[in-house]
Amino acid sequence: MKQFRLFTLAAILIVAAMVLAACPSGQTGDQAPATTEAVAEPTAAPEQPTVAPEPTAAPEATVAEAEPTEAPMDDAAMAEGMSFGLESCDGFDGIVQKVVAVDDMTVEFDLCKPDPAFLSKVAFSAFGIQPSEWIESTGGTGDLLDHPIGTGAYMLDSWNRGDSIVFKKNADYWGEPAMTDTLVFRWLTEGAGRLLELQSGTVDGIDNLSPDDFATVEADSNLQLLERPALNVFYVGMTDTFAPWDNVQVRQAIAKGIDRQRIVDTFYPAGSEVASHFTPCAIPNGCVGDDWYDFNVEEAKALLADAGFPDGFSTKIYYRDVARSYLPDPSLVAQDIQAQLKENLNIDASIEVMESGAFIAASSAGDLDGLYLLGWGADYPHITNFLDYHFGRANVQFGDPHPEIYDLLEKGGQIADPAESEAIYVDANNAIRELVPMVPIAHGGSGLAYLADVEGAQASPLGNEYMAAMKPGDRAQFVWMQNAEPISLYCGDETDGESLRACEQVTESLYAYEINGTAAQPALATSCDPNEDLTVWTCKLREGVTFHDGSAFDAKDVLASWQAGLDASSPTHVGNTGAFEYFSTLWGLMNVPAQ
């Protein structure tokens, strides 16, 4: 069952610093899939839980329902074995070589390199488990995007596009039951509008208060304010496959020609700070190496002149109009950057506002030809979550990845002790500073507000508030209002926080993050234990768990869920965009066709 003890962020980060490190992932060439292997001696089944939940029927929902999956694998099926992956790690830049069902309640992950951060990574919501039959019947797309079938404390009831998502309590939940029968997600772009909804009592909690509204909430006895730690970064991105961003002097001129302190002082709430490095300093090794460039207009102009642009040039500023903890007021910040570029560097920048999903897809693919405003919040408290995702060899959002950066990251990511890897991250941070794939602007403080009678109110440092553990007074439903509508509810192929938070209420991963914290703890697995060199992780699955459609959870579901994300040759590797960015950047896709 989930543990609800709360730890201080400082204590969590100290523990994380001692035990976590992650390995790089990357684009791959041709790899041959592994053949199905026989299992000679299956391990013993885990002990049955004291109380096994009884299956219930799926809820009556306005979305399409799936047929229950089949029973756990029989002895004959297990005698043949079940796995997917690669024959060997030769020529593969990723981490996971093979995933094997040792028996119907045991799954083994065979890795190509040590991964001390394995548990913290598998806890992430992008790796949620759904029934194998549901994944296969949808073909990895279609209804799978709109209707997740999970094992969580809430199940999807209906998604009213453009208005709300309704979740119902899972009466058959294996863990601590939800405290409220009905959960409703709503969304509104404007911070003032979200606060008005809260003040009027039509919602119980809201995310990302506007900076000017902190004092208003603090002064209102009917409300409560919770501040979220600034484990995030806002940056201005550039893609070097487009001119003039292919010239490092132009990128360096942008780095020196924007007054970042002015942006933070004008548009960010208390608790925010100018970014000295891409990674927040609370993360071990995040701020080793040289600080970012100081604001210096004369040096910036000289760099532009040397690059052949003494009179500036024209470009665009792309953004999505969605408030996030790292960017509380994107439209005003975009306008200020536009004004600074003109005033300081004679760069004429037009502003292009994009729909959220289209913006994420285009920026991730490296398809934006101008500057773009984006950011990142911690998924787990380790430097690999910030640097490997953005600057590893698999990420093309800034154009051609730089081996001067990712070679170092691949070395540092295999070292568990931050003190031992510090020198590597000094060089990596300095290489990012020299090559300027982007300009880090701020680590943004942010706030959430709730009605005063909401019990267990949360402000998760990871932005993954768990609604089942909050009780809205004596009301029968909990209404949450965030900044934007989810893009889809298949979070194996999504990266935006609004989608991920919704998925987390329904689907679960093998491990889960502690409520309001960052420590990883057992969820659908009762344990995942490594071998001595951290290259094989054996996960014992939780007995007696049922999906929302009444079907039993077993190893087939783990393999189907992971294969859909990891194996580019799988017919279910479709999703929404097809990028599967978290699978790609945290683990590395296998069987990627040669370019």
C-alpha positions as CSV (number, residue, x, y, z in Angstrom):
1,M,0.0,0.0,0.0
2,K,1.1,3.5,-0.7
3,Q,2.9,5.2,2.2
4,F,1.9,8.8,3.0
5,R,4.7,9.9,5.1
6,L,6.1,13.3,4.1
7,F,9.8,14.0,4.0
8,T,11.6,17.3,3.6
9,L,12.9,17.9,0.1
10,A,16.4,18.4,1.5
11,A,16.4,14.9,3.1
12,I,15.1,13.3,0.0
13,L,17.7,14.9,-2.2
14,I,20.5,13.8,0.1
15,V,19.3,10.2,-0.1
16,A,18.8,10.5,-3.9
17,A,22.3,11.9,-4.3
18,M,23.7,8.8,-2.6
19,V,21.9,6.2,-4.6
20,L,20.7,7.7,-7.9
21,A,22.4,8.1,-11.3
22,A,21.0,7.4,-14.7
23,C,22.5,6.1,-17.9
24,P,22.3,7.8,-21.3
25,S,20.0,6.8,-24.1
26,G,20.3,7.4,-27.7
27,Q,19.3,6.9,-31.2
28,T,20.1,3.5,-32.5
29,G,20.8,1.8,-35.8
30,D,19.6,-1.7,-36.8
31,Q,19.4,-4.2,-34.1
32,A,18.1,-7.7,-34.4
33,P,15.2,-8.5,-32.0
34,A,15.9,-11.2,-29.4
35,T,14.3,-14.5,-30.0
36,T,11.9,-15.8,-27.4
37,E,13.8,-17.7,-24.8
38,A,12.9,-20.7,-22.7
39,V,13.0,-20.3,-19.0
40,A,14.6,-23.3,-17.3
41,E,13.7,-22.7,-13.7
42,P,11.0,-20.2,-13.0
43,T,11.3,-18.5,-9.6
44,A,8.8,-19.1,-6.9
45,A,5.7,-17.0,-6.9
46,P,5.6,-14.1,-4.4
47,E,3.4,-14.5,-1.3
48,Q,-0.2,-13.7,-1.6
49,P,-1.3,-10.5,0.1
50,T,-3.3,-10.7,3.3
51,V,-6.5,-9.5,1.6
52,A,-6.9,-9.9,-2.2
53,P,-9.4,-7.5,-3.8
54,E,-12.3,-8.9,-5.7
55,P,-12.8,-7.9,-9.3
56,T,-15.5,-5.5,-10.2
57,A,-17.0,-4.6,-13.5
58,A,-15.7,-1.7,-15.5
59,P,-17.6,1.6,-14.9
60,E,-20.3,2.8,-17.2
61,A,-18.4,5.4,-19.2
62,T,-19.0,7.5,-22.3
63,V,-15.7,6.3,-23.8
64,A,-15.2,2.9,-25.4
65,E,-14.7,-0.1,-23.1
66,A,-12.2,-2.9,-23.5
67,E,-12.9,-6.6,-23.1
68,P,-11.2,-8.0,-20.0
69,T,-7.8,-9.5,-20.6
70,E,-7.1,-13.2,-20.3
71,A,-6.1,-15.0,-17.1
72,P,-2.5,-15.1,-16.1
73,M,-0.2,-17.2,-18.2
74,D,-0.6,-21.0,-17.8
75,D,2.3,-23.4,-17.2
76,A,2.5,-24.3,-20.9
77,A,2.9,-20.7,-21.9
78,M,5.5,-20.1,-19.3
79,A,7.5,-23.2,-20.4
80,E,8.0,-21.4,-23.7
81,G,9.0,-18.2,-22.0
82,M,8.1,-14.6,-23.0
83,S,10.3,-11.7,-23.8
84,F,11.2,-8.9,-26.2
85,G,14.4,-7.1,-26.9
86,L,17.8,-7.5,-28.6
87,E,20.1,-10.4,-29.1
88,S,23.0,-8.3,-27.9
89,C,24.0,-4.7,-27.0
90,D,26.5,-4.4,-29.9
91,G,25.8,-1.2,-31.7
92,F,23.1,-0.2,-29.3
93,D,23.4,3.2,-27.5
94,G,20.4,2.6,-25.2
95,I,20.0,1.0,-21.8
96,V,17.4,-1.8,-21.9
97,Q,18.5,-4.8,-23.9
98,K,15.6,-7.2,-23.1
99,V,12.5,-7.5,-20.9
100,V,11.7,-11.1,-19.9
101,A,8.7,-12.6,-18.1
102,V,10.4,-15.1,-15.8
103,D,7.0,-16.3,-14.7
104,D,3.5,-14.8,-14.6
105,M,4.3,-12.6,-11.7
106,T,8.1,-11.9,-12.2
107,V,9.6,-9.6,-14.8
108,E,13.3,-9.2,-15.5
109,F,15.0,-6.2,-17.1
110,D,18.3,-6.9,-18.7
111,L,20.4,-3.8,-19.3
112,C,23.3,-2.9,-21.5
113,K,25.0,-0.8,-18.8
114,P,24.5,-0.2,-15.1
115,D,21.6,2.0,-14.1
116,P,21.6,3.1,-10.4
117,A,18.6,5.2,-11.0
118,F,16.4,2.4,-12.3
119,L,13.9,2.5,-9.5
120,S,13.4,6.2,-9.6
121,K,12.9,6.1,-13.4
122,V,10.5,3.2,-13.5
123,A,8.3,5.1,-11.0
124,F,7.6,7.7,-13.6
125,S,4.0,7.9,-14.8
126,A,5.0,7.6,-18.5
127,F,5.7,3.9,-17.7
128,G,2.2,3.1,-16.5
129,I,0.9,-0.4,-17.1
130,Q,-2.3,-1.2,-19.0
131,P,-3.8,-4.5,-20.0
132,S,-2.0,-6.3,-22.8
133,E,-5.3,-7.2,-24.6
134,W,-6.3,-3.5,-24.5
135,I,-3.0,-2.3,-26.0
136,E,-3.2,-4.9,-28.7
137,S,-6.8,-4.4,-29.6
138,T,-6.4,-0.7,-30.0
139,G,-3.2,-1.1,-32.1
140,G,-1.4,1.3,-29.8
141,T,-3.5,4.3,-30.8
142,G,-7.2,5.3,-31.2
143,D,-9.1,4.5,-28.0
144,L,-5.9,4.0,-26.1
145,L,-5.3,7.7,-26.3
146,D,-8.6,8.7,-24.8
147,H,-9.4,5.8,-22.5
148,P,-6.7,4.5,-20.2
149,I,-7.4,1.3,-18.4
150,G,-5.3,1.2,-15.3
151,T,-5.1,-0.2,-11.8
152,G,-5.2,3.2,-9.9
153,A,-7.4,4.5,-7.2
154,Y,-9.5,6.3,-9.8
155,M,-10.9,5.1,-13.2
156,L,-11.9,7.1,-16.2
157,D,-15.7,7.8,-16.4
158,S,-15.9,10.4,-19.2
159,W,-13.8,12.9,-21.1
160,N,-15.9,15.9,-22.3
161,R,-13.5,17.4,-24.7
162,G,-12.9,21.1,-24.2
163,D,-14.7,21.1,-20.8
164,S,-13.7,18.4,-18.2
165,I,-12.6,14.9,-17.4
166,V,-14.6,12.9,-14.8
167,F,-13.0,10.1,-12.8
168,K,-14.8,7.6,-10.5
169,K,-13.5,5.9,-7.4
170,N,-12.1,2.4,-8.0
171,A,-13.9,0.3,-5.4
172,D,-11.6,-2.6,-6.1
173,Y,-8.3,-0.7,-5.6
174,W,-5.5,-2.8,-4.2
175,G,-4.1,0.0,-2.0
176,E,-5.5,2.9,0.1
177,P,-8.9,3.8,-1.5
178,A,-9.6,7.3,-2.8
179,M,-11.0,9.7,-0.2
180,T,-13.6,11.1,-2.6
181,D,-16.1,9.2,-4.9
182,T,-15.7,11.6,-7.9
183,L,-12.7,13.5,-9.2
184,V,-13.2,16.2,-11.9
185,F,-10.4,17.8,-13.9
186,R,-11.1,21.2,-15.4
187,W,-8.7,23.7,-17.0
188,L,-8.4,27.5,-17.7
189,T,-5.5,29.3,-19.2
190,E,-5.8,32.6,-17.3
191,G,-4.5,32.6,-13.8
192,A,-7.0,35.3,-12.7
193,G,-9.8,33.1,-13.9
194,R,-8.6,30.1,-12.0
195,L,-8.4,32.1,-8.8
196,L,-11.9,33.5,-9.4
197,E,-13.2,29.9,-9.7
198,L,-11.6,28.9,-6.4
199,Q,-12.9,32.0,-4.6
200,S,-16.4,31.2,-5.8
201,G,-16.1,27.6,-4.6
202,T,-16.7,26.0,-8.0
203,V,-13.3,24.2,-7.7
204,D,-11.4,22.9,-4.8
205,G,-7.8,23.4,-5.9
206,I,-5.9,25.3,-8.6
207,D,-2.4,25.0,-10.0
208,N,0.1,27.8,-10.8
209,L,-1.1,30.9,-9.2
210,S,-0.3,34.1,-11.0
211,P,2.6,35.9,-9.1
212,D,0.3,38.8,-8.2
213,D,-2.2,36.4,-6.6
214,F,0.0,35.0,-3.8
215,A,-0.8,37.8,-1.4
216,T,-4.5,37.6,-2.2
217,V,-4.6,33.9,-1.3
218,E,-2.6,34.4,1.9
219,A,-5.0,37.1,3.0
220,D,-8.1,35.0,2.4
221,S,-9.1,32.8,5.4
222,N,-11.2,30.7,3.1
223,L,-8.2,29.6,1.1
224,Q,-4.8,28.0,1.7
225,L,-1.6,28.6,-0.2
226,L,1.1,26.0,-0.8
227,E,4.4,26.8,-2.4
228,R,6.1,24.3,-4.7
229,P,9.9,24.0,-4.6
230,A,11.6,25.4,-7.7
231,L,12.9,22.1,-9.2
232,N,12.5,23.4,-12.8
233,V,14.0,25.5,-15.5
234,F,12.7,27.9,-18.1
235,Y,14.8,28.4,-21.2
236,V,14.9,30.0,-24.6
237,G,15.6,27.3,-27.1
238,M,17.3,27.5,-30.5
239,T,17.6,24.8,-33.2
240,D,20.9,24.8,-34.9
241,T,19.7,23.1,-38.1
242,F,18.2,26.5,-39.0
243,A,20.2,29.7,-39.8
244,P,21.3,31.8,-38.1
245,W,21.2,29.4,-35.1
246,D,23.8,27.3,-36.8
247,N,26.4,29.9,-35.8
248,V,27.5,29.5,-32.2
249,Q,28.4,33.3,-32.0
250,V,24.7,34.1,-32.7
251,R,23.7,31.8,-29.9
252,Q,26.2,33.3,-27.6
253,A,25.0,36.8,-28.5
254,I,21.4,35.8,-27.5
255,A,22.8,34.4,-24.2
256,K,24.5,37.7,-23.4
257,G,21.9,40.0,-24.9
258,I,18.9,39.1,-22.7
259,D,18.6,40.6,-19.2
260,R,17.4,37.5,-17.3
261,Q,17.3,39.2,-14.0
262,R,14.8,41.7,-15.3
263,I,12.6,38.9,-16.4
264,V,12.7,37.2,-13.0
265,D,12.2,40.4,-11.1
266,T,9.2,41.4,-13.3
267,F,7.3,38.2,-13.9
268,Y,8.2,35.6,-11.3
269,P,6.9,35.1,-7.7
270,A,9.0,34.9,-4.6
271,G,11.1,31.8,-4.4
272,S,12.3,32.2,-8.0
273,E,15.8,32.8,-9.1
274,V,17.9,33.5,-12.2
275,A,19.3,30.3,-13.5
276,S,23.1,30.1,-13.1
277,H,23.0,26.6,-14.8
278,F,20.4,24.6,-16.6
279,T,19.8,22.2,-13.7
280,P,18.5,23.6,-10.4
281,C,21.2,23.9,-7.7
282,A,19.3,21.7,-5.3
283,I,20.1,18.7,-7.6
284,P,23.6,17.3,-6.8
285,N,26.2,18.5,-9.5
286,G,23.5,20.7,-11.0
287,C,25.5,23.9,-10.5
288,V,29.1,22.7,-10.8
289,G,31.2,24.5,-13.5
290,D,31.1,28.1,-14.6
291,D,28.0,30.2,-14.0
292,W,26.0,31.3,-17.1
293,Y,27.0,34.5,-19.0
294,D,26.4,37.9,-17.5
295,F,24.1,40.3,-19.3
296,N,26.4,42.4,-21.5
297,V,24.9,44.3,-24.5
298,E,28.3,45.4,-25.9
299,E,29.7,41.9,-26.0
300,A,26.5,40.6,-27.5
301,K,26.6,43.1,-30.3
302,A,30.2,42.4,-31.0
303,L,29.4,38.7,-31.3
304,L,26.6,39.4,-33.7
305,A,28.8,41.6,-35.8
306,D,31.6,38.9,-35.9
307,A,28.9,36.4,-37.1
308,G,27.9,38.7,-40.0
309,F,24.8,40.4,-38.4
310,P,26.0,43.9,-37.4
311,D,22.5,45.2,-38.1
312,G,20.6,42.3,-36.5
313,F,18.1,40.1,-38.3
314,S,14.5,38.9,-38.3
315,T,13.2,35.8,-36.5
316,K,10.2,34.5,-34.5
317,I,9.4,33.7,-30.9
318,Y,7.3,30.6,-30.5
319,Y,5.4,29.6,-27.4
320,R,2.2,28.0,-26.1
321,D,-0.1,30.0,-24.0
322,V,-0.1,27.7,-21.0
323,A,1.1,28.8,-17.6
324,R,3.6,26.5,-15.9
325,S,5.6,26.6,-12.7
326,Y,8.7,27.5,-14.8
327,L,6.8,30.1,-16.9
328,P,3.9,31.7,-15.0
329,D,2.9,34.2,-17.6
330,P,4.2,33.2,-21.1
331,S,2.6,36.0,-23.1
332,L,4.1,38.8,-21.0
333,V,7.5,37.1,-20.9
334,A,7.4,36.6,-24.7
335,Q,6.7,40.3,-25.2
336,D,9.5,41.3,-22.9
337,I,12.0,39.1,-24.7
338,Q,10.7,40.5,-28.0
339,A,11.4,44.1,-26.7
340,Q,14.8,43.2,-25.3
341,L,15.9,41.6,-28.6
342,K,15.0,44.7,-30.5
343,E,16.4,47.2,-28.0
344,N,19.6,45.3,-27.2
345,L,20.5,43.6,-30.5
346,N,18.3,45.1,-33.2
347,I,16.7,41.7,-33.8
348,D,13.1,41.9,-35.0
349,A,11.1,39.0,-33.6
350,S,7.5,38.3,-34.4
351,I,5.5,36.3,-31.8
352,E,3.8,33.0,-32.8
353,V,1.4,31.5,-30.4
354,M,0.9,27.8,-31.0
355,E,-1.6,25.2,-29.8
356,S,-0.1,23.3,-26.9
357,G,0.1,19.8,-28.5
358,A,1.4,21.2,-31.8
359,F,4.0,23.3,-30.0
360,I,5.3,20.3,-28.0
361,A,5.5,18.1,-31.1
362,A,7.3,20.7,-33.2
363,S,9.8,21.7,-30.6
364,S,10.6,18.1,-29.7
365,A,11.2,17.3,-33.3
366,G,13.5,20.3,-33.9
367,D,11.0,21.8,-36.4
368,L,10.9,25.4,-35.0
369,D,13.0,27.9,-37.0
370,G,13.0,30.7,-34.4
371,L,13.5,31.1,-30.7
372,Y,11.0,29.2,-28.5
373,L,10.0,29.4,-24.9
374,L,9.9,26.1,-23.0
375,G,10.9,24.6,-19.7
376,W,11.2,21.5,-17.6
377,G,10.2,20.3,-14.2
378,A,11.9,17.4,-12.4
379,D,10.5,13.9,-12.9
380,Y,13.0,12.5,-10.4
381,P,15.7,14.4,-8.4
382,H,18.8,13.7,-10.4
383,I,20.9,15.6,-12.8
384,T,20.4,13.0,-15.5
385,N,16.7,13.9,-15.6
386,F,17.7,17.4,-16.7
387,L,20.8,17.0,-18.8
388,D,20.4,13.5,-20.4
389,Y,16.9,14.3,-21.5
390,H,17.8,17.6,-23.2
391,F,21.4,17.1,-24.3
392,G,21.7,13.4,-24.8
393,R,22.4,11.9,-28.2
394,A,18.7,11.0,-28.7
395,N,17.3,14.6,-28.4
396,V,17.1,16.6,-31.6
397,Q,15.1,19.5,-30.3
398,F,18.1,21.8,-30.4
399,G,19.2,20.4,-33.8
400,D,22.2,18.1,-34.1
401,P,23.2,16.7,-30.6
402,H,26.7,17.7,-29.5
403,P,29.1,14.8,-28.7
404,E,31.1,17.3,-26.7
405,I,28.2,17.2,-24.3
406,Y,26.6,13.7,-24.6
407,D,29.9,11.8,-24.4
408,L,30.4,13.3,-20.9
409,L,26.8,12.6,-19.9
410,E,27.1,9.0,-20.9
411,K,30.2,8.7,-18.6
412,G,28.7,10.6,-15.7
413,G,25.3,8.7,-15.8
414,Q,26.9,5.4,-14.8
415,I,28.4,6.7,-11.6
416,A,26.3,6.6,-8.5
417,D,28.4,8.7,-6.2
418,P,27.9,12.5,-7.0
419,A,31.4,13.3,-5.6
420,E,33.0,10.8,-8.0
421,S,31.1,12.2,-11.0
422,E,31.5,15.9,-10.2
423,A,34.5,16.5,-12.5
424,I,32.6,15.0,-15.4
425,Y,29.6,17.3,-14.8
426,V,31.9,20.4,-14.5
427,D,33.0,19.7,-18.0
428,A,29.5,18.9,-19.2
429,N,28.0,22.1,-17.8
430,N,30.9,24.1,-19.2
431,A,30.3,22.5,-22.7
432,I,26.6,23.5,-22.5
433,R,27.6,27.0,-21.6
434,E,30.1,27.2,-24.5
435,L,27.8,25.7,-27.2
436,V,24.6,27.4,-26.1
437,P,21.9,25.1,-27.3
438,M,19.5,27.2,-25.3
439,V,19.6,30.0,-22.7
440,P,18.5,29.1,-19.2
441,I,16.5,32.0,-17.8
442,A,14.9,31.0,-14.5
443,H,14.1,28.4,-11.8
444,G,10.6,29.4,-11.1
445,G,8.9,29.3,-7.7
446,S,5.2,28.5,-8.0
447,G,2.1,28.2,-5.8
448,L,-1.0,26.1,-5.6
449,A,-4.2,27.2,-3.8
450,Y,-7.0,25.2,-2.2
451,L,-10.1,25.8,-0.3
452,A,-9.3,26.0,3.4
453,D,-11.2,22.8,4.2
454,V,-9.3,20.5,1.8
455,E,-7.5,18.0,3.9
456,G,-4.1,16.6,2.7
457,A,-3.6,19.4,0.2
458,Q,-0.4,18.9,-1.8
459,A,2.3,20.9,-3.7
460,S,4.4,18.1,-5.1
461,P,8.0,19.1,-6.0
462,L,7.5,16.9,-9.1
463,G,4.1,18.4,-10.0
464,N,2.3,15.1,-9.7
465,E,-0.3,15.8,-7.1
466,Y,-2.2,12.6,-6.2
467,M,-5.8,13.4,-5.8
468,A,-6.9,10.2,-4.1
469,A,-5.1,11.3,-0.9
470,M,-7.0,14.7,-0.7
471,K,-10.4,15.2,0.9
472,P,-12.5,18.3,-0.1
473,G,-14.4,18.9,3.2
474,D,-17.7,17.0,3.2
475,R,-18.2,17.3,-0.6
476,A,-18.8,14.2,-2.7
477,Q,-16.5,15.3,-5.5
478,F,-13.1,16.9,-5.7
479,V,-12.7,19.5,-8.5
480,W,-9.2,20.3,-9.7
481,M,-8.4,23.1,-12.2
482,Q,-5.1,23.2,-14.1
483,N,-3.7,25.3,-16.9
484,A,-4.6,23.3,-19.9
485,E,-6.5,20.3,-21.2
486,P,-4.5,17.0,-21.5
487,I,-3.3,16.3,-25.0
488,S,-4.1,12.6,-24.6
489,L,-4.4,10.1,-21.8
490,Y,-1.8,7.7,-23.1
491,C,1.2,9.1,-21.3
492,G,3.7,6.7,-22.7
493,D,3.8,9.1,-25.6
494,E,3.2,12.5,-23.9
495,T,5.5,14.9,-22.0
496,D,3.2,17.8,-20.9
497,G,2.4,18.0,-17.2
498,E,-1.3,18.4,-17.7
499,S,-1.6,15.0,-19.5
500,L,0.8,13.3,-17.0
501,R,-1.1,14.5,-13.9
502,A,-4.4,13.1,-15.3
503,C,-2.8,9.8,-16.2
504,E,-1.3,9.4,-12.8
505,Q,-4.8,9.2,-11.3
506,V,-5.7,6.2,-13.4
507,T,-2.6,4.2,-14.4
508,E,0.3,3.0,-12.2
509,S,3.9,2.0,-12.8
510,L,5.9,-0.7,-11.2
511,Y,7.1,1.8,-8.6
512,A,5.6,5.2,-7.6
513,Y,6.8,8.4,-6.0
514,E,6.0,9.1,-2.4
515,I,3.0,11.4,-2.0
516,N,4.3,15.0,-2.0
517,G,7.8,13.7,-2.3
518,T,10.4,12.2,-4.7
519,A,11.4,8.9,-3.1
520,A,10.5,5.8,-5.2
521,Q,8.5,3.0,-3.5
522,P,6.8,-0.2,-4.6
523,A,3.5,0.0,-6.5
524,L,2.6,-2.7,-9.0
525,A,5.8,-4.4,-8.1
526,T,6.4,-5.4,-4.5
527,S,10.2,-5.2,-5.2
528,C,12.7,-4.7,-8.0
529,D,16.1,-6.0,-7.0
530,P,19.4,-5.7,-9.0
531,N,22.3,-8.0,-9.5
532,E,25.7,-6.9,-8.2
533,D,26.6,-4.6,-11.1
534,L,23.1,-3.1,-11.6
535,T,22.6,-4.5,-15.1
536,V,19.8,-7.0,-14.3
537,W,16.7,-5.9,-12.3
538,T,14.2,-8.5,-11.2
539,C,10.7,-7.2,-10.3
540,K,8.2,-9.3,-8.3
541,L,4.7,-8.2,-9.3
542,R,2.0,-7.5,-6.8
543,E,-0.5,-10.4,-6.5
544,G,-4.3,-9.9,-6.5
545,V,-4.3,-6.6,-8.5
546,T,-7.1,-6.1,-11.1
547,F,-7.5,-3.6,-13.9
548,H,-10.5,-1.3,-14.1
549,D,-12.0,-3.7,-16.7
550,G,-11.9,-6.5,-14.1
551,S,-9.0,-8.4,-15.7
552,A,-6.1,-9.7,-13.7
553,F,-2.7,-8.0,-13.7
554,D,0.3,-10.1,-14.6
555,A,3.7,-10.1,-16.4
556,K,2.1,-10.1,-19.9
557,D,0.7,-6.6,-19.2
558,V,4.1,-5.3,-18.1
559,L,5.8,-6.6,-21.3
560,A,3.0,-5.3,-23.6
561,S,3.2,-1.8,-22.0
562,W,6.9,-1.6,-22.1
563,Q,7.2,-3.1,-25.6
564,A,4.7,-0.5,-27.0
565,G,7.1,2.2,-25.7
566,L,10.5,0.7,-26.2
567,D,10.4,-1.4,-29.3
568,A,10.2,0.7,-32.5
569,S,9.5,-2.4,-34.5
570,S,6.4,-3.3,-32.5
571,P,3.0,-2.8,-34.2
572,T,1.8,-1.1,-31.0
573,H,4.6,1.5,-31.0
574,V,2.2,4.1,-32.4
575,G,0.9,6.4,-29.7
576,N,-0.1,10.0,-30.3
577,T,3.1,11.6,-31.8
578,G,5.0,8.3,-32.1
579,A,8.0,10.0,-30.4
580,F,7.7,8.1,-27.0
581,E,10.2,10.7,-25.7
582,Y,10.6,9.4,-22.2
583,F,11.2,5.8,-23.4
584,S,13.7,7.2,-25.9
585,T,15.6,9.5,-23.7
586,L,15.6,7.6,-20.4
587,W,16.0,4.1,-21.8
588,G,16.7,4.3,-25.6
589,L,14.5,2.9,-28.3
590,M,15.4,-0.5,-29.7
591,N,15.0,-1.6,-33.3
592,V,15.0,1.9,-34.7
593,P,15.2,1.8,-38.5
594,A,18.4,3.1,-39.9
595,Q,18.2,6.7,-41.3
